[in-house]
Amino acid sequence: MTGILQDAGPVLIYLIVAGFVLAECGFIIGLFLPGDSLLLTAGVALATSSQHAPVVWGLAATAMVAAITGNHIGYRIGATMGDRMLAKKGGRYFNAENLHRVKKLMDRHGFLSVLVARWVPWVRTLCPMVAGAAAMDKRKYTIASVIGSVLWAPCLLLVGYYGSSALGEFKWILDIVLVVMVVALLLGTIVGVIGYRREMARPDEQVELDPHEDPPGEQSA
């Protein structure tokens, strides 16, 4: 399997990483994709295939641009929906409670919440949409989105690459680690796609993002 990954070259890895990151940051399916694992795995894959630093830094820049683009798409989707968003009744992630939680987080922390959202998988996907629906100042959101993307995607990818490169003398260990990571990534993606299909099959539920309303389950008696 490692030989196949090495023969695939950086171009395929570029396309996979960019596609995953864009989807995770801009579309509902991103709630079910293992984006963090993908970035770490991509870094390890480039290290085991002896790719030079410029290729890795180029991929880091590509992942960053994909994240920023995905954030912008998510913001536009939310802005189109307005303060009445659609969720899935009884959904695992895309539900009214999570939308309210993200809205409450943004009401309390604003700029900082967009930065922190980069590191929380399901919040990372919902935050741009909620920001757009809540009409968060676009300039402030864009600055926070860019900073958050710089701190998230390149960092995880470079940690995977340079961490693996430091163990270059133990290539057989890296090969095993890479196989395990790729298998886990594939399984996670398959499970995620199945979860997404199940989520989208649930009935729609309209959610009004009232800044003064507590999330469902946290309302006062």
HUDADA-V713546 format. One record per residue. N is the residue number from 1. PHI is phi in whole degrees, -180 to 180 (NA if undefined). PSI is psi in radians with two decimals (NA if undefined). D_FIRST is the distance of its C-alpha to the first C-alpha in Angstrom with 2 decimals. Layout:
# HUDADA-V713546
n=N phi=PHI psi=PSI d_first=D_FIRST
n=N phi=PHI psi=PSI d_first=D_FIRST
This chain:
# HUDADA-V713546
n=1 phi=NA psi=-0.69 d_first=0.00
n=2 phi=-63 psi=-0.60 d_first=3.80
n=3 phi=-64 psi=-0.70 d_first=5.34
n=4 phi=-63 psi=-0.75 d_first=5.16
n=5 phi=-64 psi=-0.69 d_first=6.40
n=6 phi=-69 psi=-0.67 d_first=8.72
n=7 phi=-69 psi=-0.47 d_first=9.97
n=8 phi=-63 psi=-0.58 d_first=10.75
n=9 phi=79 psi=3.00 d_first=13.30
n=10 phi=-69 psi=-0.45 d_first=15.65
n=11 phi=-62 psi=-0.82 d_first=17.45
n=12 phi=-63 psi=-0.73 d_first=14.96
n=13 phi=-63 psi=-0.72 d_first=14.59
n=14 phi=-56 psi=-0.85 d_first=18.41
n=15 phi=-65 psi=-0.76 d_first=18.92
n=16 phi=-64 psi=-0.83 d_first=16.85
n=17 phi=-63 psi=-0.83 d_first=18.51
n=18 phi=-61 psi=-0.74 d_first=21.90
n=19 phi=-65 psi=-0.77 d_first=21.80
n=20 phi=-64 psi=-0.85 d_first=20.92
n=21 phi=-64 psi=-0.75 d_first=23.50
n=22 phi=-60 psi=-0.80 d_first=26.11
n=23 phi=-66 psi=-0.71 d_first=25.80
n=24 phi=-69 psi=-0.57 d_first=25.93
n=25 phi=-89 psi=-0.34 d_first=28.99
n=26 phi=-121 psi=-0.24 d_first=30.90
n=27 phi=-133 psi=2.74 d_first=30.39
n=28 phi=-60 psi=-0.58 d_first=30.78
n=29 phi=-59 psi=-0.40 d_first=27.24
n=30 phi=-61 psi=-0.38 d_first=26.33
n=31 phi=-62 psi=-0.37 d_first=27.89
n=32 phi=-115 psi=0.12 d_first=24.93
n=33 phi=-101 psi=2.46 d_first=21.97
n=34 phi=-84 psi=1.23 d_first=20.14
n=35 phi=-64 psi=-0.77 d_first=21.07
n=36 phi=-61 psi=-0.81 d_first=21.31
n=37 phi=-62 psi=-0.66 d_first=17.88
n=38 phi=-62 psi=-0.79 d_first=16.47
n=39 phi=-64 psi=-0.77 d_first=18.41
n=40 phi=-63 psi=-0.76 d_first=17.38
n=41 phi=-63 psi=-0.71 d_first=13.62
n=42 phi=-61 psi=-0.72 d_first=14.27
n=43 phi=-62 psi=-0.76 d_first=16.22
n=44 phi=-65 psi=-0.72 d_first=13.69
n=45 phi=-62 psi=-0.72 d_first=11.05
n=46 phi=-68 psi=-0.62 d_first=13.98
n=47 phi=-67 psi=-0.73 d_first=15.00
n=48 phi=-73 psi=-0.36 d_first=11.92
n=49 phi=-94 psi=0.18 d_first=12.06
n=50 phi=60 psi=0.62 d_first=15.76
n=51 phi=-75 psi=2.52 d_first=17.31
n=52 phi=-81 psi=2.84 d_first=21.04
n=53 phi=-54 psi=-0.72 d_first=23.08
n=54 phi=-57 psi=-0.62 d_first=24.65
n=55 phi=-65 psi=-0.74 d_first=21.40
n=56 phi=-68 psi=-0.78 d_first=20.77
n=57 phi=-67 psi=-0.56 d_first=24.43
n=58 phi=-65 psi=-0.71 d_first=24.37
n=59 phi=-67 psi=-0.66 d_first=21.66
n=60 phi=-60 psi=-0.75 d_first=23.79
n=61 phi=-66 psi=-0.69 d_first=26.77
n=62 phi=-63 psi=-0.76 d_first=25.06
n=63 phi=-64 psi=-0.67 d_first=24.09
n=64 phi=-63 psi=-0.80 d_first=27.67
n=65 phi=-64 psi=-0.69 d_first=29.21
n=66 phi=-63 psi=-0.70 d_first=27.16
n=67 phi=-65 psi=-0.77 d_first=28.39
n=68 phi=-63 psi=-0.75 d_first=31.95
n=69 phi=-63 psi=-0.77 d_first=31.88
n=70 phi=-61 psi=-0.72 d_first=30.62
n=71 phi=-60 psi=-0.72 d_first=33.37
n=72 phi=-66 psi=-0.73 d_first=35.93
n=73 phi=-62 psi=-0.79 d_first=34.90
n=74 phi=-60 psi=-0.71 d_first=35.14
n=75 phi=-62 psi=-0.77 d_first=38.52
n=76 phi=-66 psi=-0.67 d_first=39.79
n=77 phi=-62 psi=-0.80 d_first=38.78
n=78 phi=-63 psi=-0.73 d_first=40.66
n=79 phi=-63 psi=-0.61 d_first=43.61
n=80 phi=-68 psi=-0.68 d_first=43.83
n=81 phi=-69 psi=-0.60 d_first=43.97
n=82 phi=78 psi=-2.86 d_first=46.59
n=83 phi=-79 psi=0.06 d_first=47.57
n=84 phi=-114 psi=1.67 d_first=47.06
n=85 phi=-97 psi=2.76 d_first=43.35
n=86 phi=-98 psi=2.36 d_first=41.71
n=87 phi=-127 psi=-3.06 d_first=39.59
n=88 phi=-113 psi=2.15 d_first=38.43
n=89 phi=-64 psi=2.12 d_first=40.82
n=90 phi=75 psi=0.25 d_first=39.22
n=91 phi=-68 psi=2.72 d_first=35.89
n=92 phi=-74 psi=-0.76 d_first=33.45
n=93 phi=-119 psi=-0.81 d_first=33.11
n=94 phi=-87 psi=1.22 d_first=35.00
n=95 phi=-128 psi=2.96 d_first=38.36
n=96 phi=-61 psi=-0.69 d_first=41.82
n=97 phi=-62 psi=-0.78 d_first=41.59
n=98 phi=-67 psi=-0.66 d_first=38.55
n=99 phi=-62 psi=-0.73 d_first=40.15
n=100 phi=-66 psi=-0.67 d_first=43.32
n=101 phi=-63 psi=-0.77 d_first=41.54
n=102 phi=-65 psi=-0.72 d_first=39.92
n=103 phi=-62 psi=-0.74 d_first=43.31
n=104 phi=-64 psi=-0.71 d_first=45.07
n=105 phi=-60 psi=-0.75 d_first=42.65
n=106 phi=-71 psi=-0.61 d_first=43.32
n=107 phi=-63 psi=-0.65 d_first=47.06
n=108 phi=-81 psi=-0.66 d_first=47.13
n=109 phi=-120 psi=-0.19 d_first=44.88
n=110 phi=50 psi=-2.03 d_first=44.57
n=111 phi=-52 psi=-0.81 d_first=42.85
n=112 phi=-63 psi=-0.60 d_first=41.21
n=113 phi=-64 psi=-0.60 d_first=39.73
n=114 phi=-67 psi=-0.63 d_first=37.76
n=115 phi=-68 psi=-0.84 d_first=36.29
n=116 phi=-66 psi=-0.57 d_first=35.46
n=117 phi=-57 psi=-0.48 d_first=33.94
n=118 phi=-56 psi=-0.50 d_first=30.92
n=119 phi=-103 psi=0.06 d_first=29.77
n=120 phi=-118 psi=1.91 d_first=30.47
n=121 phi=-45 psi=-1.07 d_first=27.94
n=122 phi=-73 psi=-0.53 d_first=30.39
n=123 phi=-67 psi=-0.61 d_first=33.22
n=124 phi=-57 psi=-0.62 d_first=31.15
n=125 phi=-83 psi=-0.71 d_first=31.14
n=126 phi=-79 psi=-0.50 d_first=34.71
n=127 phi=-57 psi=-0.84 d_first=36.43
n=128 phi=-60 psi=-0.69 d_first=36.55
n=129 phi=-67 psi=-0.76 d_first=37.94
n=130 phi=-66 psi=-0.67 d_first=40.50
n=131 phi=-61 psi=-0.73 d_first=41.49
n=132 phi=-68 psi=-0.75 d_first=42.17
n=133 phi=-65 psi=-0.60 d_first=44.02
n=134 phi=-86 psi=0.04 d_first=46.11
n=135 phi=57 psi=0.75 d_first=46.90
n=136 phi=-60 psi=2.48 d_first=45.79
n=137 phi=-49 psi=2.11 d_first=47.05
n=138 phi=-65 psi=-0.66 d_first=44.56
n=139 phi=-65 psi=-0.79 d_first=45.03
n=140 phi=-64 psi=-0.74 d_first=44.49
n=141 phi=-64 psi=-0.75 d_first=41.45
n=142 phi=-63 psi=-0.75 d_first=39.91
n=143 phi=-62 psi=-0.81 d_first=40.49
n=144 phi=-64 psi=-0.67 d_first=38.97
n=145 phi=-65 psi=-0.75 d_first=35.99
n=146 phi=-65 psi=-0.82 d_first=35.31
n=147 phi=-62 psi=-0.79 d_first=35.73
n=148 phi=-62 psi=-0.69 d_first=33.54
n=149 phi=-67 psi=-0.67 d_first=30.74
n=150 phi=-64 psi=-0.68 d_first=31.01
n=151 phi=-79 psi=-0.33 d_first=30.86
n=152 phi=-98 psi=-1.28 d_first=27.94
n=153 phi=-59 psi=-0.93 d_first=25.07
n=154 phi=-63 psi=-0.64 d_first=25.19
n=155 phi=-63 psi=-0.83 d_first=25.79
n=156 phi=-65 psi=-0.73 d_first=22.74
n=157 phi=-65 psi=-0.77 d_first=20.45
n=158 phi=-70 psi=-0.56 d_first=22.23
n=159 phi=-62 psi=-0.78 d_first=22.20
n=160 phi=-62 psi=-0.72 d_first=18.39
n=161 phi=-72 psi=-0.96 d_first=18.39
n=162 phi=-73 psi=-0.53 d_first=21.38
n=163 phi=-64 psi=-0.71 d_first=20.74
n=164 phi=-72 psi=-0.66 d_first=17.39
n=165 phi=-63 psi=-0.55 d_first=19.14
n=166 phi=-67 psi=-0.33 d_first=21.84
n=167 phi=-105 psi=0.49 d_first=19.56
n=168 phi=-57 psi=-0.48 d_first=18.50
n=169 phi=-73 psi=-0.26 d_first=19.95
n=170 phi=-116 psi=0.98 d_first=17.57
n=171 phi=-60 psi=-0.59 d_first=14.25
n=172 phi=-63 psi=-0.58 d_first=12.83
n=173 phi=-69 psi=-0.73 d_first=13.97
n=174 phi=-63 psi=-0.66 d_first=12.44
n=175 phi=-62 psi=-0.74 d_first=8.89
n=176 phi=-66 psi=-0.78 d_first=9.78
n=177 phi=-60 psi=-0.74 d_first=11.60
n=178 phi=-64 psi=-0.76 d_first=9.05
n=179 phi=-60 psi=-0.80 d_first=6.76
n=180 phi=-61 psi=-0.76 d_first=10.31
n=181 phi=-66 psi=-0.72 d_first=11.50
n=182 phi=-66 psi=-0.77 d_first=9.12
n=183 phi=-61 psi=-0.79 d_first=9.86
n=184 phi=-63 psi=-0.67 d_first=13.42
n=185 phi=-66 psi=-0.77 d_first=13.66
n=186 phi=-63 psi=-0.80 d_first=12.79
n=187 phi=-63 psi=-0.74 d_first=15.20
n=188 phi=-62 psi=-0.67 d_first=17.69
n=189 phi=-68 psi=-0.75 d_first=17.73
n=190 phi=-62 psi=-0.82 d_first=18.32
n=191 phi=-62 psi=-0.68 d_first=20.99
n=192 phi=-64 psi=-0.77 d_first=22.41
n=193 phi=-64 psi=-0.71 d_first=22.89
n=194 phi=-62 psi=-0.76 d_first=24.54
n=195 phi=-63 psi=-0.66 d_first=26.69
n=196 phi=-64 psi=-0.78 d_first=27.66
n=197 phi=-62 psi=-0.70 d_first=28.80
n=198 phi=-67 psi=-0.70 d_first=30.83
n=199 phi=-64 psi=-0.78 d_first=32.32
n=200 phi=-70 psi=-0.34 d_first=33.40
n=201 phi=-79 psi=-0.23 d_first=35.00
n=202 phi=-74 psi=2.72 d_first=37.41
n=203 phi=-67 psi=2.60 d_first=40.87
n=204 phi=-71 psi=2.66 d_first=41.61
n=205 phi=-140 psi=2.18 d_first=43.69
n=206 phi=-82 psi=2.31 d_first=45.64
n=207 phi=-121 psi=2.18 d_first=45.58
n=208 phi=-97 psi=2.10 d_first=48.29
n=209 phi=-86 psi=1.39 d_first=47.25
n=210 phi=-86 psi=2.07 d_first=50.55
n=211 phi=-63 psi=-0.30 d_first=50.37
n=212 phi=-100 psi=0.04 d_first=53.08
n=213 phi=-99 psi=2.34 d_first=51.48
n=214 phi=-74 psi=2.63 d_first=49.61
n=215 phi=-61 psi=2.62 d_first=46.23
n=216 phi=-54 psi=2.38 d_first=46.55
n=217 phi=91 psi=-0.20 d_first=46.86
n=218 phi=-119 psi=0.14 d_first=48.39
n=219 phi=-73 psi=2.58 d_first=51.67
n=220 phi=-71 psi=2.59 d_first=54.84
n=221 phi=-77 psi=NA d_first=56.79
